[in-house]
Every structure is written in C-alpha cells, then in structure tokens.
C-alpha cells in the first residue's frame, strides 16, 4: 500500500480543512476588513475561543483536540516517509 492509499493520510486530508480555512482567514483578513465583510464581535486576529477549547479568527474556529489529532497523524506520516526507501515513496 502506497502512502497515498494510507488510511492515516485520508484521515488527515479529511480533517485538515479547518486548518486551511483558518490559514486563509489569517492570510486574507485584510481583504475582509477592506470590504467591510467581518462579522460583528468577531476577532480580527487569532484568538482563543470563549470557552478556551480552540482558536478562532473572524467566523472560523478549530478545536485544540482536532488540531492535536491532526498534528499527531501528520507526525506519524512524516516518520513513515523518513523510514521508507526512496523507491517506496509514491510521487
């Protein structure tokens, strides 16, 4: 089974969307400000959620538990890649 078929990789792909959304929100927050499209009473920069269980910016949020699971799985995939022979890694 190649890395692209790995259940862990599929899990990461399915769970990583909130990180991409947050990244894009941070990267493009200036555009939301200029277009006056920010939701009222939402943070303009990364902030801890009101109940302290995640991070938020604008109207996007990710829980720390989801972030922790995603990072752990990414670490395991990184270890797998490092343990492979060059010929074992799918391109």
Secondary structure in CASP SS format (residue, H / E / C, confidence):
PFRMAT SS
TARGET T0000
AUTHOR 0000-0000-0000
METHOD secondary structure of the structure
MODEL  1
X C 1.00
X C 1.00
X H 1.00
X H 1.00
X H 1.00
X C 1.00
X H 1.00
X H 1.00
X H 1.00
X H 1.00
X H 1.00
X H 1.00
X H 1.00
X H 1.00
X H 1.00
X C 1.00
X H 1.00
X H 1.00
X H 1.00
X H 1.00
X H 1.00
X H 1.00
X H 1.00
X H 1.00
X H 1.00
X H 1.00
X H 1.00
X C 1.00
X H 1.00
X H 1.00
X H 1.00
X H 1.00
X H 1.00
X H 1.00
X C 1.00
X C 1.00
X C 1.00
X C 1.00
X C 1.00
X C 1.00
X C 1.00
X C 1.00
X C 1.00
X C 1.00
X C 1.00
X C 1.00
X E 1.00
X E 1.00
X C 1.00
X C 1.00
X C 1.00
X C 1.00
X C 1.00
X E 1.00
X E 1.00
X E 1.00
X E 1.00
X C 1.00
X C 1.00
X E 1.00
X E 1.00
X E 1.00
X E 1.00
X H 1.00
X H 1.00
X H 1.00
X H 1.00
X H 1.00
X H 1.00
X H 1.00
X H 1.00
X H 1.00
X H 1.00
X H 1.00
X H 1.00
X H 1.00
X H 1.00
X H 1.00
X H 1.00
X H 1.00
X H 1.00
X H 1.00
X H 1.00
X C 1.00
X C 1.00
X H 1.00
X H 1.00
X H 1.00
X C 1.00
X C 1.00
X C 1.00
END
